[in-house]
């Protein structure tokens, strides 16, 4: 070699795509884009994931109980079902296998997305740049940046 570093481009076929959704316009655009990638890949499956931090479930006494978690999870499922229904409708139309999941996480949303994608053996993560979470709206893509930084697989961030 003459001092140059040569890089080889490896083209990966995506077979399991995870898209993080929170109902924001950006995340729903990411879901649409993930569906289009899955369609182009042929038999790729898609996972639409929403993460809820368990710290949101504190009751007035500051305690998280199984009953408070169960009740909150049901309320969240009802709230997020229209988003999942929209994604499912689009996936069904394009004949894409879809799994939807809402998870409770005591760790950061970034950590939960990363862990879930590793457990599910996703080989692509699709995420929007801006979410719905209060202060984090001002930090352009703080969750997206964290996922890019720590993911085990390629991450596609949509603006």
C-alpha positions as CSV (number, residue, x, y, z in Angstrom):
1,X,0.0,0.0,0.0
2,X,1.1,3.5,-0.7
3,X,-0.1,5.1,2.6
4,X,-3.7,5.3,1.4
5,X,-6.5,3.7,3.2
6,X,-8.9,1.9,0.9
7,X,-12.5,1.5,1.9
8,X,-14.7,-1.2,0.6
9,X,-18.4,-0.4,0.2
10,X,-20.6,-3.2,1.5
11,X,-24.2,-3.1,0.4
12,X,-26.5,-4.6,2.9
13,X,-29.9,-6.1,2.2
14,X,-32.2,-5.0,5.0
15,X,-34.5,-7.8,6.2
16,X,-35.7,-6.3,9.5
17,X,-36.4,-2.6,9.8
18,X,-37.2,-0.8,13.1
19,X,-38.9,2.5,13.0
20,X,-39.3,4.6,16.2
21,X,-42.6,6.4,16.3
22,X,-44.1,8.9,18.8
23,X,-46.9,10.3,16.7
24,X,-45.0,13.4,15.6
25,X,-45.1,14.4,11.9
26,X,-41.4,13.6,11.7
27,X,-41.8,10.0,13.1
28,X,-44.8,9.3,10.9
29,X,-42.8,10.5,7.8
30,X,-40.0,8.1,9.1
31,X,-42.6,5.3,9.2
32,X,-43.7,6.0,5.6
33,X,-40.1,6.0,4.5
34,X,-39.4,2.7,6.4
35,X,-42.4,1.1,4.6
36,X,-41.0,2.2,1.2
37,X,-37.6,0.7,2.0
38,X,-39.2,-2.5,3.2
39,X,-41.2,-2.6,-0.1
40,X,-38.0,-2.1,-2.2
41,X,-36.2,-4.8,-0.2
42,X,-38.9,-7.4,-1.1
43,X,-39.5,-9.5,2.0
44,X,-38.2,-7.2,4.7
45,X,-40.3,-7.0,7.9
46,X,-41.0,-3.8,9.8
47,X,-41.3,-3.1,13.5
48,X,-43.0,0.1,14.6
49,X,-41.8,0.9,18.2
50,X,-42.9,3.4,20.7
51,X,-41.0,3.8,24.0
52,X,-42.4,5.2,27.2
53,X,-40.1,6.1,30.0
54,X,-41.4,4.6,33.3
55,X,-40.6,7.9,35.1
56,X,-43.8,9.3,33.5
57,X,-45.9,6.9,35.6
58,X,-45.2,8.2,39.1
59,X,-48.4,8.5,41.0
60,X,-49.0,11.4,43.4
61,X,-47.0,9.7,46.2
62,X,-44.0,9.2,43.8
63,X,-44.4,5.4,43.7
64,X,-44.7,3.3,40.6
65,X,-46.9,0.3,41.2
66,X,-48.0,-2.5,38.9
67,X,-51.5,-1.1,38.9
68,X,-50.4,2.4,37.9
69,X,-48.2,0.9,35.2
70,X,-51.0,-1.3,33.8
71,X,-53.5,1.6,33.8
72,X,-51.0,4.0,32.2
73,X,-50.0,1.4,29.6
74,X,-53.7,0.9,28.6
75,X,-54.1,4.7,28.3
76,X,-51.0,4.9,26.1
77,X,-52.1,2.0,23.9
78,X,-55.4,3.8,23.3
79,X,-53.6,7.1,22.6
80,X,-51.1,5.5,20.2
81,X,-53.4,3.1,18.4
82,X,-54.4,5.5,15.7
83,X,-50.7,6.0,14.8
84,X,-50.2,2.2,14.6
85,X,-53.4,1.8,12.7
86,X,-52.2,4.3,10.1
87,X,-48.8,2.5,9.7
88,X,-50.6,-0.9,9.6
89,X,-52.9,0.3,6.8
90,X,-49.9,1.4,4.8
91,X,-48.0,-1.8,5.5
92,X,-50.9,-4.0,4.6
93,X,-51.5,-2.1,1.4
94,X,-47.8,-2.7,0.5
95,X,-47.9,-6.4,1.7
96,X,-45.3,-5.8,4.4
97,X,-45.1,-7.8,7.6
98,X,-45.6,-5.4,10.5
99,X,-45.1,-5.8,14.2
100,X,-46.1,-2.9,16.5
101,X,-44.9,-2.6,20.1
102,X,-45.0,-0.2,23.0
103,X,-42.4,-0.7,25.6
104,X,-41.9,0.6,29.1
105,X,-38.3,1.6,29.9
106,X,-36.7,2.7,33.1
107,X,-33.6,3.8,31.0
108,X,-33.4,6.5,28.4
109,X,-35.5,6.4,25.2
110,X,-32.2,6.1,23.2
111,X,-31.1,3.1,25.3
112,X,-34.4,1.4,25.0
113,X,-34.5,1.8,21.2
114,X,-30.9,0.5,20.9
115,X,-31.6,-2.5,23.2
116,X,-34.9,-3.4,21.5
117,X,-33.3,-3.2,18.0
118,X,-30.5,-5.5,19.2
119,X,-32.9,-8.0,20.8
120,X,-35.0,-8.1,17.6
121,X,-31.9,-8.3,15.4
122,X,-33.0,-5.3,13.3
123,X,-30.5,-4.4,10.6
124,X,-31.8,-0.9,10.0
125,X,-33.3,1.8,12.3
126,X,-35.3,4.6,10.8
127,X,-36.1,7.6,13.0
128,X,-37.3,11.2,12.6
129,X,-35.3,14.2,13.7
130,X,-37.9,15.8,15.9
131,X,-40.2,14.2,18.4
132,X,-43.1,15.3,20.7
133,X,-41.2,15.4,24.0
134,X,-41.4,18.9,25.5
135,X,-37.9,20.3,26.1
136,X,-36.3,17.9,23.7
137,X,-38.2,19.6,20.9
138,X,-35.7,22.4,21.3
139,X,-32.8,20.0,21.1
140,X,-32.9,19.2,17.4
141,X,-33.0,15.4,17.2
142,X,-31.5,14.6,20.6
143,X,-33.0,11.1,20.5
144,X,-32.0,10.6,16.9
145,X,-28.5,11.8,17.6
146,X,-28.2,9.3,20.5
147,X,-29.5,6.4,18.3
148,X,-27.0,7.3,15.6
149,X,-24.2,7.4,18.1
150,X,-24.9,4.1,19.8
151,X,-26.7,1.8,17.3
152,X,-25.3,-1.5,16.3
153,X,-26.6,-1.2,12.8
154,X,-27.2,1.5,10.2
155,X,-29.5,4.4,11.1
156,X,-31.4,6.5,8.7
157,X,-32.5,9.8,10.1
158,X,-35.3,11.7,8.3
159,X,-35.6,15.4,8.5
